Amino acid sequence: MKVYFVRHGETVCDQQRVHKSDECGLSPEGFTQAQALARRFKETKIDQIICSDMLRALQTTAALEKRLHQTAMINPLVRERKIPSELVGKSMHDSKLKKRHIHNHHTDALWHHSDEENFFDFQKRVHAFLDELIHRPDATVLVVSHGNFIKMVMCSMIFRKKLSPEIFYAFSHHVKVSYTGITICETQDDGSWALRRINDCTHLNGLG
C-alpha cells in the first residue's frame, strides 16, 4: 500500500494568526496552492481520496476531485487534533499561557483542560485510522488532512510502541508540514510502515 498524506492549503485563520475553527476556509493563496497540488497528481494513479470533514480540507480536496475525476470519501478520523473550544478564534499569541498550562499536563492520560483531545486521545484516533488503511494492502490512497495529524502519523510509523508525549512534542517542534506538503508512506513486507518522502512541496515552486 502507498499513501500520500497531504496537508490542506493556507487558511484565512492562518493569515490572521488565530486558532482555527472547523469552518475556517482557505485563503486566496490556499486556493492557489490547492490547484497546484491537483496538477501535481494529474498523472498519478490514485485508487481512493480520503478527506477530513473540516472545511479547509474539503476545499483543498475539491481541486483534487475535479482534476482526478473522483469523489472523495469524508472520514472524521483524519480531522485535526481538537483544541479547547474556548481557544477557537483566539490569537495564537494571546493563548500562549493557557497552552503552556495544558502542555504541563501532557503526560497525564486522564487530564483534560476542557473538551480538547489530549495526546493519548489523539494517538488513539490516528491509530484507528491507520488500522483502517491496512485492510487495503494493494491500494494507493491520497489523504487530505492536517499538520498535527500528519505529524502523529509519522511519529506512529517511526517510533511505534515507543512513542511518548515527549517524543511527539519534540518531533512536532522540529519537523515542518507545509501547506499542501506531501508525505509519502508505504507498507513493507513485514507489515510495518516506511516513510518515503516528507513534506514535498515542489509543486509550489514558482508560486511566489
Secondary structure, 3 states (H helix, E strand, C coil): CEEEEEECCCEHHHHHCECCCCCCCECHHHHHHHHHHHHHCCCCCCCEEEECCCHHHHHHHHHHHHHHCCCCEECHHHCCCCCCHHHCCCECCCCHHHHHHHHCCCCCCCCCCCCCCCHHHHHHHHHHHHHHHCCCCCCEEEEEECHHHHHHHHHHHHHHHHCCHHHHHHHHHHCCCCCCCEEEEEECCCCCEEEEEEEECHHHCCCC
